[in-house]
Amino acid sequence: MSGWPWHRPKPKPPPIIPKRAITIWVKAVGGAPVGGASVRLDGHPEVQTTNGDGYACFVAVSEALVDTHLFVIHSQYHDADKHLTLHPGPGSYDAPPLVPVFVPLPRLVVQGHVFALETGEPFTAIQCSDFNLLNCWQHGEDITPVLAQRRDVGFNMLRVWTLYNLAAANIGVFLDIDYARVPAFLQLCASYGLYVEFTAYTSTERVTHWDQLVAACQGQTNVMLELVNEGTLPVNQISMGWYARPTGILASHGSGGAEGVPPWEPWDYVTFHTNGSSEEQRKVGHNAMEKPQVILNWYGPVLTNETSRYPDVGMWVGADPARRRALAFDSAAGAALLCAGACFHSVSGKTSVLWTAAELAVALAWAEGARSVSLACQHGAYRRRDDLLTDQLLRVYQRGVDGCIVAIRK
């Protein structure tokens, strides 16, 4: 075939495989977006990082990639992965909810008339009632939205009940506590930065409960124990002499009725209630400090762990929204200055559900009031500043220097 040109067939171009954008949404358990997470799709060469809204976008993923595996890594969460079937065209896919890596909170210790972190930092209890929370969690409810809401508003401690038959009070029935699961509950709360005050007895007495609850809490760093709620009331009376003070856990013998100083010898701290009191916004802090000093000669921590239930008891009744926010702010500020802290009590807190919009507004004011007081003021000498009173003010309190002042409005 000499003389004929030699022709080679031209190679066929490779097929063009279309590409599409794939978005991966990464959230924590409870729904908060997670930024800074590394995201990888098996079979795709890129690694993307989630932005502040929790999503990572792969702009050129081959349409040929259908069955893949998603991997998510973040230093503050446990690694997560799952199989994905990618559909043709652009798409958005959810990563498995990320579980925070558990880091124990520092223990609380007694420092004079307040609590402090064992690491030395000052602390005031910004507490809210969540009576039914352990019951809800033990029986399968997802409480993480509640924990996230309480934390995000600015609270650092929950008041949780542990043995009760209070269906008639619209709280719940909790008689089957699983003590083996208490550590996991406390660790879940700790992962949201929340301390827990467990109340052992209210309405129901089971002698073995106290020792079992104490044992279940040993080794956990974010828990305090209150023996009895309002134990001077007939419905709550227990055989006080049967129960020993625990070791290794901050504990209170428990509270009396509203404005009543509990008659028992104090343990590590005293609990005080102000439900339905006149001029409650000043008594939350001032009377909690003063009454145990006068009656018990007690100068250690006092926690006002129950106040009037919002919105249907005491100081809240008949107040307009602006006044309710002012009452909340002043109550919490006075407690942060004068005692070891105080509890915002609410209807939703009884059953441990998300606060309503109205409750949320008052809760925000409560946390804001507590955080308005510099904790550097805690150990200054106390005095009343009647020289600063006006027609709008009920009391003015001071600890130490002039900047450490709280004015309580009428």
C-alpha positions in Angstrom: 0.0 0.0 0.0 3.0 2.2 -0.5 2.3 5.7 -1.8 -0.8 5.9 0.2 -0.8 8.3 3.2 -1.0 6.5 6.5 -4.1 7.6 8.5 -4.6 7.0 12.1 -8.1 7.2 13.5 -8.6 10.3 15.7 -9.2 9.3 19.3 -12.7 10.0 20.6 -12.8 12.7 23.2 -13.8 11.5 26.7 -17.4 11.9 27.5 -18.3 15.0 29.4 -19.8 14.1 32.7 -21.9 17.0 34.1 -21.3 18.3 37.5 -23.6 19.8 40.1 -23.4 21.7 43.4 -24.1 19.8 46.6 -24.7 21.6 49.9 -24.3 19.8 53.3 -26.0 21.2 56.3 -24.3 20.5 59.7 -26.1 21.1 63.0 -25.6 20.1 66.6 -28.1 18.0 68.5 -30.9 20.5 69.2 -30.6 22.3 65.9 -27.9 24.9 66.4 -25.7 25.4 63.2 -22.1 24.3 63.5 -19.5 26.4 61.8 -15.9 25.3 61.3 -16.6 21.6 60.6 -14.6 19.7 58.0 -16.9 17.9 55.5 -15.9 15.3 53.0 -17.7 13.2 50.4 -16.2 9.8 49.7 -15.2 9.8 46.0 -14.9 13.5 45.7 -11.4 15.1 46.1 -12.4 18.3 48.0 -12.8 18.9 51.7 -15.1 21.8 52.6 -15.5 23.7 55.9 -18.9 24.8 57.1 -19.6 28.5 57.5 -21.3 30.2 60.4 -24.7 29.1 59.2 -23.6 25.5 59.3 -23.4 24.7 55.6 -20.6 23.6 53.3 -21.0 23.8 49.5 -19.3 21.5 47.0 -19.6 23.4 43.7 -18.5 20.7 41.2 -19.5 17.2 42.2 -19.7 14.7 39.4 -23.1 13.5 38.4 -21.5 10.1 38.3 -21.1 10.1 42.1 -24.3 8.7 43.4 -23.6 6.4 46.3 -21.2 8.1 48.7 -20.4 8.4 52.3 -20.4 11.7 54.2 -17.8 12.4 56.9 -18.0 15.4 59.3 -15.2 16.3 61.8 -15.1 19.1 64.4 -12.9 19.4 67.4 -15.7 20.2 69.8 -18.0 17.4 68.6 -17.9 13.7 68.1 -17.1 12.7 64.5 -20.2 11.9 62.4 -20.8 10.0 59.2 -23.6 8.5 57.1 -24.3 7.0 53.7 -25.8 9.4 51.1 -27.5 8.7 47.8 -27.0 11.8 45.7 -29.8 12.6 43.3 -29.2 14.1 39.8 -28.8 17.9 39.8 -28.0 20.2 42.6 -29.1 19.2 46.1 -29.0 19.9 49.8 -28.4 17.1 52.4 -28.4 17.0 56.2 -25.4 15.7 58.1 -26.2 13.6 61.2 -26.7 15.9 64.3 -23.3 16.4 66.0 -23.0 15.4 69.7 -20.8 17.8 71.7 -17.7 16.3 73.2 -18.3 16.1 77.0 -16.0 18.4 79.0 -16.9 18.4 82.7 -17.7 21.8 84.3 -15.6 23.0 87.2 -17.1 22.1 90.5 -18.8 24.8 92.6 -17.3 25.5 96.0 -18.3 27.7 98.9 -16.5 31.0 99.1 -17.9 33.1 101.9 -21.5 33.9 101.3 -21.5 32.9 97.6 -20.4 30.0 95.3 -17.3 30.1 93.2 -15.7 27.7 90.7 -13.1 25.4 92.0 -10.7 27.0 89.5 -11.1 30.3 91.3 -13.5 32.3 89.1 -16.5 34.0 90.8 -19.9 32.6 90.2 -23.5 33.6 90.8 -26.4 31.2 90.3 -28.7 32.4 87.5 -31.2 29.6 87.9 -34.5 28.7 86.4 -37.1 26.1 87.4 -37.2 22.9 85.3 -38.9 20.6 87.7 -40.0 17.9 85.3 -36.8 17.8 83.2 -35.2 14.6 84.4 -38.6 12.9 84.1 -39.0 14.1 80.5 -35.5 13.0 79.5 -35.7 9.6 81.2 -38.9 8.8 79.4 -37.5 9.6 75.9 -38.3 13.2 75.3 -35.7 15.4 73.5 -34.9 18.0 76.1 -32.0 19.6 74.1 -34.1 22.5 72.8 -35.0 23.4 76.4 -31.4 23.2 77.4 -30.3 25.3 74.5 -32.9 27.9 75.2 -32.0 28.2 78.9 -28.3 28.5 78.1 -28.8 30.9 75.2 -30.9 33.3 77.3 -28.1 33.4 79.9 -29.0 30.9 82.7 -26.4 28.7 84.2 -28.3 26.5 86.6 -31.5 24.4 86.6 -33.7 23.4 89.5 -34.8 19.9 88.8 -37.1 17.6 91.0 -36.5 13.9 91.4 -39.4 12.1 93.2 -43.0 13.2 93.1 -46.6 12.6 92.3 -47.8 16.0 91.3 -50.1 15.5 88.4 -52.7 17.6 90.2 -50.3 20.5 90.3 -49.7 20.2 86.5 -46.1 19.1 87.1 -46.1 15.4 86.5 -45.6 12.0 88.1 -42.0 10.7 88.6 -41.8 7.6 90.8 -39.7 5.3 88.6 -36.4 7.2 88.6 -33.5 5.3 87.0 -30.5 6.2 89.1 -28.1 4.6 86.7 -29.0 7.2 84.1 -28.6 10.2 86.4 -24.9 10.7 85.4 -25.8 10.8 81.7 -28.5 13.4 82.4 -26.0 15.6 84.3 -23.4 15.3 81.6 -26.0 16.3 79.0 -26.8 19.4 81.0 -23.0 20.1 81.5 -22.5 20.0 77.7 -24.8 23.0 77.6 -22.9 24.8 80.4 -25.6 24.2 82.9 -25.3 23.2 86.6 -28.2 21.3 88.2 -29.7 21.6 91.6 -31.6 18.4 92.3 -34.4 18.5 94.9 -34.9 15.1 96.4 -38.2 15.3 98.2 -41.4 17.2 97.5 -44.8 15.6 98.2 -43.4 12.0 98.2 -41.1 10.4 100.7 -39.1 7.2 99.9 -36.4 6.7 102.5 -34.0 4.9 100.1 -34.3 7.7 97.5 -31.8 10.1 99.2 -28.9 7.7 99.5 -29.5 6.4 95.9 -29.6 9.9 94.5 -26.5 10.9 96.4 -24.7 7.8 95.1 -25.8 8.5 91.5 -24.4 12.0 91.7 -21.0 11.1 93.0 -18.2 11.9 90.5 -20.4 14.5 88.6 -19.1 18.0 88.8 -22.2 20.1 87.9 -24.6 19.1 90.6 -25.9 20.3 94.0 -28.5 18.6 96.2 -31.4 20.0 98.1 -33.0 17.5 100.5 -36.6 18.8 100.7 -38.7 21.5 99.1 -40.6 23.6 101.6 -40.3 20.9 104.2 -42.1 22.9 106.9 -45.4 22.5 105.0 -47.4 19.5 106.0 -47.6 18.1 102.5 -43.8 18.0 102.2 -42.8 17.0 105.7 -40.2 14.2 105.9 -38.3 12.5 108.7 -35.4 14.9 108.6 -33.3 12.9 111.1 -33.1 9.9 108.7 -31.0 11.6 106.1 -27.3 12.3 106.3 -25.4 15.1 104.9 -23.5 13.9 101.8 -19.8 14.2 101.2 -18.2 15.4 98.0 -21.4 17.3 96.8 -22.7 20.7 97.9 -25.9 20.1 99.7 -28.7 22.0 101.5 -31.1 20.7 104.1 -33.9 22.4 102.1 -36.3 25.3 102.2 -39.2 26.3 104.4 -42.3 28.1 103.1 -42.3 31.5 101.5 -40.1 34.0 103.5 -39.6 31.3 106.1 -36.0 30.5 107.2 -35.7 26.7 107.2 -35.3 25.6 110.9 -32.7 22.9 110.2 -29.0 23.2 110.7 -27.5 24.5 107.5 -25.3 22.2 105.5 -23.2 23.8 102.7 -25.9 26.4 101.7 -29.4 27.5 102.6 -32.4 27.7 100.2 -34.9 30.4 100.6 -38.3 31.2 98.9 -40.1 34.4 98.3 -43.3 33.2 96.5 -46.1 35.8 96.8 -44.2 38.2 99.0 -44.9 41.9 99.1 -42.0 43.9 97.7 -40.7 40.6 96.4 -38.2 42.2 94.0 -36.1 43.4 96.9 -36.6 40.3 99.2 -35.2 37.9 96.5 -31.8 39.2 97.3 -31.9 41.2 100.6 -34.1 39.0 102.8 -32.3 35.9 101.5 -29.1 37.4 102.8 -30.4 39.0 106.0 -33.0 36.5 107.5 -30.6 33.5 107.8 -28.0 35.8 109.4 -30.5 37.0 112.0 -32.3 33.7 112.7 -29.6 31.1 112.1 -26.4 33.2 112.5 -25.7 31.9 109.0 -23.2 33.9 106.8 -22.7 31.2 104.2 -24.4 31.0 100.8 -28.1 31.4 100.5 -29.8 30.6 97.2 -33.3 31.9 96.5 -34.3 28.8 94.5 -38.0 29.6 94.2 -39.7 32.9 93.5 -43.2 33.8 92.4 -44.3 31.7 89.4 -44.5 33.8 86.3 -47.0 35.0 85.2 -49.8 34.0 87.6 -48.5 34.4 91.2 -47.3 37.3 93.3 -45.5 40.3 91.9 -46.3 39.5 88.2 -50.1 39.6 88.6 -51.5 42.8 87.1 -48.2 44.2 86.0 -47.8 45.3 82.4 -45.0 43.8 80.2 -42.6 46.7 80.9 -43.0 46.4 84.7 -42.7 42.6 84.6 -39.3 43.0 82.8 -38.3 45.6 85.4 -39.3 43.3 88.3 -37.3 40.5 86.8 -34.2 42.6 86.2 -34.2 44.1 89.7 -34.9 40.7 91.5 -32.0 39.0 89.7 -29.7 42.0 90.1 -30.4 42.2 93.9 -29.7 38.5 94.3 -26.4 38.7 92.3 -25.2 41.5 94.6 -26.5 40.3 98.0 -26.8 36.5 98.1 -25.6 33.4 96.1 -28.2 33.9 93.3 -31.8 33.3 92.5 -34.3 31.3 90.4 -36.7 32.5 87.7 -39.8 30.3 88.2 -42.4 30.0 85.5 -45.4 27.9 84.4 -43.3 26.3 81.6 -40.6 25.6 84.1 -42.9 23.4 86.1 -43.3 21.0 83.1 -39.9 21.8 81.5 -41.1 22.9 78.1 -39.9 25.9 76.0 -40.8 29.2 77.5 -43.7 31.1 75.7 -42.8 34.4 74.1 -44.0 36.3 77.2 -42.0 34.1 79.5 -39.0 34.4 77.3 -39.1 38.2 77.4 -39.1 38.2 81.2 -36.5 35.4 81.4 -34.2 37.6 79.2 -34.7 40.5 81.6 -33.9 38.2 84.6 -30.6 37.0 83.1 -29.7 40.5 82.1 -30.3 41.8 85.6 -28.1 39.0 87.1 -25.3 39.7 84.7 -25.5 43.5 85.2 -23.7 43.1 88.5 -20.0 42.7 88.4 -18.9 39.6 90.4 -16.0 41.7 91.7 -18.6 43.3 94.0 -19.6 40.1 95.7 -17.3 40.3 98.7 -17.6 44.0 99.5 -19.1 45.2 102.7 -22.9 45.6 102.5 -24.8 48.8 103.2 -28.1 50.4 102.3 -27.9 53.7 100.4 -31.1 55.4 101.5 -29.4 58.7 100.5 -29.9 57.7 96.9 -33.6 56.9 97.1 -36.1 58.7 94.8 -39.8 58.5 94.4 -39.3 55.7 91.8 -37.0 53.6 94.0 -37.8 51.1 96.7 -34.3 50.4 98.0 -30.7 51.0 96.9 -28.1 48.4 98.0 -24.3 48.6 97.8 -21.4 46.2 98.4 -17.9 47.7 98.6 -17.1 50.5 96.2 -19.5 53.0 94.7 -19.8 51.1 91.4 -21.3 48.1 93.2 -24.8 49.4 93.6 -28.2 47.9 92.7 -31.3 50.1 92.7 -34.6 48.3 93.2 -37.6 50.0 91.6 -41.0 50.3 93.3 
